[in-house]
Each structure stands twice: as C-alpha cells, then as structure tokens.
Amino acid sequence: MKAKHRRTLEAIFSTPTRGGIVFSDIEGLIRALGGEVREGEGSRVVFELKRSRKYLHRPHPGKESKKYQIEELREWFDKLEVRP
C-alpha cells in the first residue's frame, strides 16, 4: 500500500470524523486493498472488498466525501477488519 493510500485510511479512521476526503482517493484505497470499484446507476458507486459490497453516491457538484459517508466506510472497514 502506498503512503497516499495509508493516509487516506488513517483519515477515514480519524476522530472526530473528517469531511472533505476526496472521493477518488477512497476509490484508489479500495483498489489498493485488492477491491473493485464499479459505477452503478446515476451517481452510485459500488465498492466490493472481501466479498462484501458498499454502495455510496459520488458527491456532486464537489469532489469531497460527506462526513456520513466517511462514517459508513469506517463501520464497513471495521466489519471487514481493515484498519490503519
């Protein structure tokens, strides 16, 4: 895992929850962890990792993730035992 991906993972697990993590950085992290990123309908994006799926909406008009999305990712990573 590259340093950029590690920083993204650490940002996801930081408290208080940070907003503003660039969505494309999260996509890169999922790929670096061996997962897949697929486009769904509209702005929906499917993350698949360790045979588990997480559905999020791509933020628009900006590119930064919302706090609730980061919290959902943190819970998903906890369940999959992915930690920084």
Order of alpha helices (4+ residues) and beta strands (2+ residues): alpha-alpha-beta-beta-beta-alpha
